[in-house]
């Protein structure tokens, strides 16, 4: 709820606009007098019908009358301290604004509302933000968490010219948590940017947009974007991610088809560093023999090149594939060579090893991970693995380790708090995680601009994992 001072200012502004419109409606004021009182009054008294062609000259039309009614409702909302009543009144006002737009789209008021213009001193954009914030009347709800995270994200620059995984993650989260309208509103401009080719680095833009669409259940559109890309890395990543999302939805047919497509594309275009992804996709489609053969051949080739060139050893995707295939020693060996440049591989590899029964090795490796946030995420994934394997002692030990990290950070690491919330959901399977996640958002809001800029996507990934049991894509 707004502060008392903000409420007072809102009350004065709303009352002024409403009074102007009501005075106009009652007295049939002239255009000159109305103009002196402000744009809203001028519009109401201007003689032209704002909501239909049947109103008498000099009187406001239906759209103006509905607008006045809406402002009266907002004024009442500003004057109450009852949260439920405030919410009811604001929603009624919002309903009237929507009716103006849908029933009287030709009216000047509808144009102003659709384009977020001021009407007198009334700021419709600010009002819409206030409506969205009503979800935080239930401060521990996931929709409130989404609203607060969205408020922290750096705004999207227009025209869109760069990938923004934070905003696309927000769209995915809204889709997964039950607000597809808001999800579509966020993702649509990014899809348009891809279609018109108005991006400097189209491969990066296409990569993130297609991934988001796949997670939102829009596989045909994601594939349409993907199949226009000729870059090996982006094409294979997209196919693998769309297949992963299809597998989560239980669409085995699409998963199998995309695994074959990824393998064929990699072979025909001489893709090399992406073969770890292909192996993972084949395994996910149940083609273990093909996946193992491709993986072993790829590892042999990569190690051979490494010995010859003394350059970079292997792509990070191979470490993840090794964990999927259950080769713990090779997975950890590969992980040690790629984790500095690709820290996401640490929880990805260790979590997989934990689920396959190599818990002791995975925990020992996690304990030696220098980065605190990465170690915390690894512990959270291993806690989930312990729970799924029915190993409560291991889960309890890992929970104690994670709690110690959080205590030592003294509430200053929002990402670590989010991982604790994720672990609490796995370990306790109740709602105590919500308090911890609220603490994570509180810590993020108090953090530096640098932290707030980068924390949005990790918070969203943790929330989606908690609520759906499925991760955002690696």
C-alpha positions as CSV (number, residue, x, y, z in Angstrom):
1,X,0.0,0.0,0.0
2,X,1.2,3.5,-0.8
3,X,2.6,5.7,2.0
4,X,0.4,8.3,3.6
5,X,2.1,11.1,1.8
6,X,1.9,9.4,-1.6
7,X,-1.8,8.6,-0.9
8,X,-2.5,12.2,-0.1
9,X,-0.9,13.5,-3.3
10,X,-2.8,10.8,-5.3
11,X,-6.0,11.8,-3.7
12,X,-5.5,15.5,-4.5
13,X,-4.6,14.8,-8.2
14,X,-7.5,12.3,-8.7
15,X,-10.0,14.7,-7.0
16,X,-8.9,17.6,-9.2
17,X,-9.3,15.6,-12.5
18,X,-12.6,14.1,-11.4
19,X,-14.0,17.5,-10.2
20,X,-13.1,19.0,-13.5
21,X,-14.9,16.4,-15.5
22,X,-17.9,16.4,-13.2
23,X,-18.2,20.2,-13.3
24,X,-18.1,19.9,-17.1
25,X,-20.8,17.3,-17.2
26,X,-23.0,19.2,-14.9
27,X,-22.8,22.7,-16.3
28,X,-22.0,22.1,-20.0
29,X,-19.0,24.4,-19.6
30,X,-17.6,26.1,-22.6
31,X,-14.4,24.9,-24.3
32,X,-12.5,28.0,-23.2
33,X,-13.3,27.5,-19.5
34,X,-12.6,23.8,-19.7
35,X,-9.2,24.4,-21.3
36,X,-8.2,26.6,-18.5
37,X,-8.9,23.8,-16.1
38,X,-6.7,21.2,-17.9
39,X,-6.7,18.7,-20.7
40,X,-9.2,16.3,-19.1
41,X,-11.8,19.0,-18.6
42,X,-11.3,20.3,-22.1
43,X,-11.8,16.9,-23.5
44,X,-15.0,16.4,-21.5
45,X,-16.5,19.8,-22.4
46,X,-15.3,20.2,-25.9
47,X,-18.6,19.5,-27.6
48,X,-17.3,16.4,-29.5
49,X,-18.7,13.2,-28.3
50,X,-15.8,11.2,-26.7
51,X,-17.6,7.9,-26.6
52,X,-20.2,7.8,-29.4
53,X,-21.9,10.0,-32.0
54,X,-25.3,10.2,-30.3
55,X,-24.5,12.5,-27.3
56,X,-25.9,16.1,-27.5
57,X,-23.4,18.8,-28.4
58,X,-21.7,20.4,-25.4
59,X,-22.1,17.3,-23.2
60,X,-19.6,14.5,-22.5
61,X,-20.1,11.1,-24.1
62,X,-20.3,7.7,-22.4
63,X,-16.5,7.3,-22.4
64,X,-16.0,10.5,-20.4
65,X,-18.7,9.5,-17.9
66,X,-17.0,6.1,-17.4
67,X,-13.7,7.9,-17.0
68,X,-15.2,10.1,-14.3
69,X,-16.6,7.1,-12.5
70,X,-13.2,5.4,-12.6
71,X,-11.5,8.5,-11.1
72,X,-14.1,8.5,-8.3
73,X,-13.4,4.9,-7.5
74,X,-9.6,5.7,-7.4
75,X,-10.3,8.6,-5.1
76,X,-12.2,6.3,-2.8
77,X,-9.4,3.7,-2.9
78,X,-6.9,6.5,-2.0
79,X,-9.0,7.3,1.0
80,X,-9.2,3.9,2.6
81,X,-6.7,1.9,4.7
82,X,-8.5,-1.4,4.1
83,X,-6.4,-3.4,1.8
84,X,-9.2,-5.5,0.5
85,X,-11.4,-2.5,-0.2
86,X,-8.6,-0.6,-1.9
87,X,-8.0,-3.6,-4.1
88,X,-11.7,-3.9,-5.0
89,X,-12.1,-0.3,-5.9
90,X,-9.0,-0.1,-8.0
91,X,-10.0,-3.3,-9.9
92,X,-13.4,-1.7,-10.6
93,X,-11.7,1.4,-11.9
94,X,-9.5,-0.7,-14.1
95,X,-12.6,-2.5,-15.4
96,X,-14.1,0.8,-16.5
97,X,-10.9,1.9,-18.2
98,X,-10.9,-1.4,-20.1
99,X,-14.5,-0.9,-21.1
100,X,-13.6,2.6,-22.5
101,X,-10.9,1.0,-24.7
102,X,-13.1,-1.9,-25.9
103,X,-16.5,-0.2,-26.3
104,X,-15.3,3.2,-27.5
105,X,-12.0,2.7,-29.3
106,X,-12.5,5.8,-31.5
107,X,-12.8,8.1,-28.5
108,X,-9.9,10.4,-27.6
109,X,-9.9,8.9,-24.2
110,X,-9.4,5.4,-25.5
111,X,-6.4,6.6,-27.6
112,X,-4.9,8.3,-24.6
113,X,-5.3,5.2,-22.4
114,X,-4.0,2.8,-24.9
115,X,-0.9,4.9,-25.5
116,X,-0.4,5.6,-21.8
117,X,-0.8,9.3,-22.1
118,X,-1.6,11.7,-19.2
119,X,-5.3,12.7,-19.0
120,X,-5.0,16.0,-17.2
121,X,-2.9,15.1,-14.2
122,X,-3.9,11.4,-14.3
123,X,-1.1,9.1,-15.1
124,X,-2.6,5.9,-16.6
125,X,0.8,4.1,-16.8
126,X,1.3,4.7,-13.1
127,X,-2.2,3.4,-12.4
128,X,-1.5,0.2,-14.4
129,X,1.7,-0.3,-12.3
130,X,-0.4,0.1,-9.2
131,X,-2.9,-2.5,-10.4
132,X,0.0,-5.0,-11.0
133,X,1.3,-4.3,-7.6
134,X,-2.0,-5.4,-6.0
135,X,-0.6,-9.0,-6.2
136,X,1.6,-8.0,-3.3
137,X,-1.4,-7.7,-1.0
138,X,-0.3,-11.3,-0.5
139,X,3.4,-10.6,0.0
140,X,4.5,-14.3,0.1
141,X,2.7,-15.3,-3.1
142,X,4.8,-16.2,-6.2
143,X,3.1,-13.6,-8.3
144,X,4.2,-11.0,-5.8
145,X,7.7,-12.3,-6.1
146,X,7.5,-12.0,-9.8
147,X,6.3,-8.5,-9.6
148,X,9.1,-7.4,-7.3
149,X,11.8,-9.1,-9.4
150,X,10.4,-7.4,-12.5
151,X,10.6,-4.1,-10.8
152,X,14.4,-4.7,-10.3
153,X,15.2,-5.6,-13.9
154,X,16.9,-2.9,-16.0
155,X,14.3,-1.6,-18.6
156,X,14.3,-2.9,-22.1
157,X,15.7,-0.5,-24.6
158,X,13.7,0.2,-27.7
159,X,14.0,-0.7,-30.4
160,X,15.2,-4.1,-29.1
161,X,18.7,-4.8,-30.3
162,X,20.2,-7.3,-27.8
163,X,19.3,-10.5,-26.1
164,X,17.7,-10.0,-22.6
165,X,17.5,-13.4,-20.9
166,X,16.4,-11.6,-17.7
167,X,13.2,-10.3,-19.3
168,X,12.6,-13.5,-21.3
169,X,13.0,-15.5,-18.1
170,X,10.4,-13.2,-16.5
171,X,8.0,-14.1,-19.4
172,X,8.7,-17.8,-18.9
173,X,8.0,-17.5,-15.2
174,X,4.7,-15.7,-15.7
175,X,3.7,-18.4,-18.2
176,X,4.6,-21.2,-15.8
177,X,3.0,-19.5,-12.8
178,X,-0.4,-18.8,-14.4
179,X,-0.4,-15.4,-16.1
180,X,0.0,-16.1,-19.8
181,X,-1.3,-12.7,-20.7
182,X,1.6,-10.9,-19.0
183,X,4.0,-13.5,-20.4
184,X,2.9,-12.8,-24.0
185,X,3.1,-9.0,-23.4
186,X,6.7,-9.3,-22.4
187,X,7.9,-11.8,-25.0
188,X,6.1,-10.4,-28.0
189,X,8.5,-7.4,-28.7
190,X,11.4,-9.8,-28.7
191,X,9.7,-12.1,-31.2
192,X,9.0,-9.1,-33.4
193,X,12.7,-8.0,-33.2
194,X,13.8,-11.5,-34.4
195,X,11.3,-11.5,-37.3
196,X,12.3,-8.2,-38.6
197,X,16.0,-9.0,-38.2
198,X,16.6,-5.8,-36.3
199,X,19.4,-7.1,-34.0
200,X,23.1,-6.6,-34.2
201,X,23.8,-10.2,-33.1
202,X,21.0,-12.2,-34.5
203,X,22.3,-15.5,-33.4
204,X,22.4,-14.5,-29.7
205,X,19.0,-12.9,-29.9
206,X,17.5,-15.9,-31.7
207,X,19.0,-18.3,-29.2
208,X,17.3,-16.7,-26.2
209,X,14.0,-16.0,-27.8
210,X,13.6,-19.6,-29.1
211,X,14.6,-21.0,-25.7
212,X,12.0,-18.9,-24.0
213,X,9.3,-19.8,-26.5
214,X,10.1,-23.5,-26.0
215,X,9.6,-23.2,-22.3
216,X,6.4,-21.4,-22.9
217,X,5.0,-24.3,-24.9
218,X,5.4,-22.5,-28.3
219,X,7.5,-25.2,-30.0
220,X,6.4,-24.6,-33.6
221,X,7.3,-20.9,-33.3
222,X,10.6,-21.7,-31.6
223,X,11.4,-24.2,-34.4
224,X,10.5,-21.7,-37.1
225,X,13.0,-19.3,-35.7
226,X,15.6,-22.0,-35.1
227,X,15.5,-23.5,-38.6
228,X,16.4,-20.1,-40.1
229,X,19.7,-20.1,-38.2
230,X,22.8,-21.6,-39.9
231,X,25.3,-21.1,-37.0
232,X,26.1,-24.5,-35.5
233,X,26.2,-23.4,-31.9
234,X,22.9,-21.6,-31.9
235,X,21.1,-24.1,-34.1
236,X,22.1,-27.1,-32.0
237,X,21.5,-25.3,-28.7
238,X,18.0,-24.4,-29.8
239,X,17.2,-27.9,-31.1
240,X,18.5,-29.4,-27.8
241,X,16.5,-27.0,-25.7
242,X,13.3,-27.4,-27.6
243,X,13.7,-31.2,-27.3
244,X,14.3,-30.8,-23.5
245,X,11.2,-28.8,-23.1
246,X,9.2,-31.3,-25.2
247,X,10.5,-34.1,-23.0
248,X,9.4,-32.3,-19.8
249,X,5.9,-32.0,-21.4
250,X,5.9,-35.8,-22.2
251,X,6.0,-35.3,-25.9
252,X,8.3,-38.2,-26.8
253,X,7.6,-38.0,-30.5
254,X,8.9,-34.4,-30.8
255,X,11.8,-35.2,-28.5
256,X,12.9,-38.1,-30.7
257,X,12.5,-36.2,-33.9
258,X,14.5,-33.3,-32.6
259,X,17.3,-35.6,-31.4
260,X,17.6,-37.0,-34.9
261,X,17.5,-33.6,-36.4
262,X,20.2,-32.3,-34.2
263,X,22.4,-35.3,-34.9
264,X,21.9,-34.9,-38.7
265,X,22.5,-31.2,-38.7
266,X,25.7,-31.6,-36.7
267,X,27.0,-34.2,-39.1
268,X,26.1,-32.4,-42.3
269,X,27.6,-29.1,-41.1
270,X,30.7,-30.5,-39.4
271,X,29.7,-29.2,-36.0
272,X,32.3,-30.2,-33.4
273,X,32.0,-28.4,-30.0
274,X,28.2,-28.9,-30.0
275,X,28.3,-32.7,-30.1
276,X,28.1,-32.9,-26.3
277,X,24.6,-31.3,-26.6
278,X,23.7,-33.8,-29.3
279,X,24.7,-36.6,-27.1
280,X,22.6,-35.3,-24.2
281,X,19.6,-34.9,-26.6
282,X,19.9,-38.5,-27.9
283,X,20.1,-39.8,-24.3
284,X,17.0,-37.8,-23.4
285,X,15.2,-39.4,-26.3
286,X,16.1,-42.8,-25.1
287,X,18.8,-43.4,-27.7
288,X,21.5,-44.4,-25.2
289,X,23.6,-46.5,-27.6
290,X,23.8,-43.7,-30.2
291,X,24.5,-41.1,-27.4
292,X,27.3,-43.2,-25.9
293,X,29.0,-43.9,-29.3
294,X,28.8,-40.2,-30.3
295,X,30.1,-39.1,-26.9
296,X,33.1,-41.4,-26.8
297,X,34.1,-40.5,-30.3
298,X,33.8,-36.8,-29.5
299,X,35.9,-37.1,-26.3
300,X,38.6,-39.0,-28.2
301,X,38.7,-36.3,-30.9
302,X,38.7,-33.5,-28.5
303,X,41.5,-34.9,-26.4
304,X,43.5,-35.6,-29.5
305,X,43.2,-32.0,-30.6
306,X,44.0,-30.8,-27.1
307,X,47.3,-32.8,-27.1
308,X,48.2,-31.4,-30.5
309,X,47.4,-27.7,-30.0
310,X,47.8,-27.4,-26.2
311,X,44.8,-25.0,-26.4
312,X,41.4,-25.4,-24.8
313,X,40.5,-28.9,-24.0
314,X,36.8,-29.5,-24.3
315,X,33.4,-27.8,-24.5
316,X,31.5,-27.6,-21.2
317,X,28.6,-29.6,-22.7
318,X,30.8,-32.7,-22.7
319,X,31.2,-32.6,-19.0
320,X,27.4,-32.5,-18.6
321,X,27.1,-35.3,-21.1
322,X,29.6,-37.4,-19.2
323,X,27.6,-36.9,-16.0
324,X,24.4,-37.9,-17.8
325,X,26.1,-41.1,-19.0
326,X,27.3,-41.9,-15.5
327,X,31.1,-41.6,-16.1
328,X,31.8,-39.8,-12.8
329,X,35.6,-39.8,-13.1
330,X,35.6,-38.3,-16.7
331,X,32.8,-35.9,-15.8
332,X,34.7,-34.4,-12.9
333,X,38.0,-34.4,-14.9
334,X,36.2,-32.4,-17.7
335,X,34.5,-30.2,-15.2
336,X,37.8,-29.1,-13.6
337,X,38.9,-27.8,-17.0
338,X,35.7,-25.8,-17.9
339,X,34.2,-24.6,-14.6
340,X,36.2,-21.3,-14.4
341,X,34.8,-20.0,-17.7
342,X,31.4,-21.8,-17.3
343,X,30.5,-21.9,-13.6
344,X,26.9,-23.1,-14.5
345,X,28.5,-26.5,-15.2
346,X,29.3,-27.2,-11.5
347,X,25.7,-27.6,-10.2
348,X,24.7,-29.1,-13.6
349,X,27.4,-31.9,-13.4
350,X,27.3,-32.5,-9.7
351,X,23.5,-32.6,-9.5
352,X,23.4,-35.3,-12.2
353,X,26.1,-37.3,-10.5
354,X,24.2,-37.1,-7.2
355,X,21.0,-38.4,-8.9
356,X,23.0,-41.3,-10.4
357,X,24.4,-42.3,-6.9
358,X,27.9,-40.7,-6.9
359,X,26.9,-38.5,-4.0
360,X,30.1,-38.7,-2.0
361,X,32.3,-37.7,-5.0
362,X,29.9,-34.9,-5.9
363,X,29.7,-33.5,-2.3
364,X,33.5,-33.6,-2.0
365,X,33.9,-31.7,-5.2
366,X,31.3,-29.1,-4.3
367,X,33.0,-28.5,-0.9
368,X,36.1,-27.4,-2.8
369,X,34.3,-25.0,-5.1
370,X,35.6,-21.5,-4.3
371,X,32.7,-19.4,-5.4
372,X,30.2,-19.2,-2.6
373,X,27.1,-18.8,-4.8
374,X,28.1,-21.7,-7.1
375,X,28.8,-23.9,-4.1
376,X,25.4,-23.1,-2.7
377,X,23.7,-23.9,-5.9
378,X,25.5,-27.2,-6.1
379,X,24.5,-28.0,-2.5
380,X,20.9,-27.2,-3.4
381,X,20.9,-29.5,-6.4
382,X,22.6,-32.3,-4.4
383,X,19.9,-31.9,-1.7
384,X,17.2,-32.5,-4.3
385,X,19.2,-35.5,-5.5
386,X,19.4,-36.9,-2.0
387,X,15.7,-36.5,-1.4
388,X,14.9,-38.3,-4.7
389,X,17.2,-41.1,-3.9
390,X,15.8,-41.5,-0.4
391,X,19.0,-40.6,1.4
392,X,17.9,-38.3,4.3
393,X,21.2,-38.4,6.1
394,X,23.0,-37.0,3.1
395,X,20.3,-34.4,2.6
396,X,20.5,-33.3,6.2
397,X,24.3,-33.0,6.0
398,X,24.0,-30.9,2.8
399,X,21.3,-28.7,4.4
400,X,23.5,-28.0,7.3
401,X,26.3,-27.0,4.9
402,X,24.1,-24.7,3.0
403,X,22.7,-23.1,6.1
404,X,26.2,-22.4,7.3
405,X,27.0,-20.6,4.0
406,X,23.9,-18.5,4.4
407,X,24.6,-17.6,8.0
408,X,28.2,-16.6,7.1
409,X,26.9,-14.4,4.4
410,X,24.6,-12.6,6.9
411,X,21.8,-12.0,4.4
412,X,24.0,-10.2,1.9
413,X,23.9,-12.8,-0.9
414,X,20.4,-12.9,-2.5
415,X,21.4,-15.7,-4.9
416,X,22.5,-17.9,-2.0
417,X,19.2,-17.2,-0.2
418,X,17.3,-18.2,-3.3
419,X,19.2,-21.5,-3.4
420,X,18.4,-22.1,0.2
421,X,14.7,-21.6,-0.6
422,X,15.0,-24.1,-3.5
423,X,16.6,-26.6,-1.1
424,X,13.9,-26.0,1.5
425,X,11.2,-26.9,-1.0
426,X,13.0,-30.1,-1.9
427,X,13.9,-31.1,1.6
428,X,10.8,-30.1,3.6
429,X,8.2,-30.0,0.8
430,X,6.2,-27.3,2.5
431,X,5.9,-23.5,2.2
432,X,8.7,-22.4,4.6
433,X,10.7,-21.6,1.5
434,X,8.6,-18.6,0.8
435,X,10.0,-16.6,3.8
436,X,13.5,-17.4,2.6
437,X,12.7,-16.4,-0.9
438,X,11.2,-13.1,0.3
439,X,14.5,-12.5,2.2
440,X,16.4,-13.1,-1.1
441,X,14.3,-10.4,-2.8
442,X,14.7,-8.1,0.1
443,X,18.5,-8.5,0.0
444,X,18.5,-8.0,-3.8
445,X,16.5,-4.7,-3.4
446,X,19.0,-3.4,-0.9
447,X,22.1,-4.5,-2.9
448,X,24.2,-2.4,-5.3
449,X,23.0,-1.5,-8.8
450,X,25.5,-4.0,-10.1
451,X,24.0,-6.9,-8.1
452,X,20.4,-5.9,-9.0
453,X,21.3,-5.8,-12.7
454,X,22.4,-9.4,-12.7
455,X,20.4,-11.1,-10.0
456,X,17.0,-11.1,-11.8
457,X,17.5,-14.3,-14.0
458,X,19.0,-16.4,-11.2
459,X,16.1,-15.5,-8.9
460,X,13.6,-16.3,-11.6
461,X,15.3,-19.6,-12.3
462,X,15.1,-20.6,-8.7
463,X,11.5,-19.6,-8.4
464,X,10.5,-21.6,-11.5
465,X,12.4,-24.6,-10.2
466,X,10.6,-24.4,-6.9
467,X,7.2,-24.1,-8.3
468,X,7.4,-26.5,-11.2
469,X,10.2,-28.9,-10.3
470,X,11.8,-28.2,-13.6
471,X,14.8,-25.9,-14.2
472,X,15.2,-23.0,-16.5
473,X,17.5,-24.1,-19.3
474,X,21.2,-24.3,-18.6
